[in-house]
């Protein structure tokens, strides 16, 4: 997946992936790299935040349950530094703990289950597509505004 910059130039989008479980980290990294993203994978929340401060990322995906700095705490630190960065929290406990976007600060919370990969890829695509500049709104001229207002009277 790439972002179009001034026509044909394309740069892979950078994702910071955080999970203290090596297997989960490896699998998610492979899936995201297969989709064309540049993925930096880190097993520790504190190290991930340090990396976030040193490099530029387009998206952060973090596990909820990690020692020293959990996903919610990492999200809060990231939001303090850059409130506009999209964050996804993944957890096997999302439903049991009632984790959602409101109480975690994340843009999307994903439950670990058999649908996780499909849900994650859709979430990543959707969050990164928000970064693409949209066409500016057409400014309505005063004359066009009067014509529209006059047409409504009839």
C-alpha positions, 0 to 999 in steps of 0.5 A: 500500500502506498501514498500517492505524492504529486502524481506517480511518486509512491512511498510505502506507508510506515507502520509501528507494530508492537506486541510482546508475543514474538509469534503474534508480532511475526505473523502480523508483520508478515501480513502487513508487509505482504500488503506492501507496508513498511513495518517496524516491529517491536516487542516492548511498549517503552522501546516502541514509544522511544522509536515513535519519538525518533522516527516518523510513522503513519500508523501504530498497531499495538497489543493491549496486554504488555508488561511495563507499558500496556496498549492504552498507556502507549496510546496515551503517550503517542497521543500526547506527542502526535494526536493525529496519528491513527492507532489500532489496539488488538486484544484477546480481552477486548470483549471481556474487558469492554475495550473500545475506542472511547475508553482506550483512546485508539481509533479502532479496537480489534478482538483477537479471533479467527477474523482478526487478519481480515479486520486488521487489513480493513482497518489499516486500509481505512485509517491510512486512506484518511491521510490522502488529501481530499479535493477542496470543497467548491466555494460557491460564488455569491451569484450562485448562492442567490440563484440557489436561494431564488430557486428554493422560493418557487 
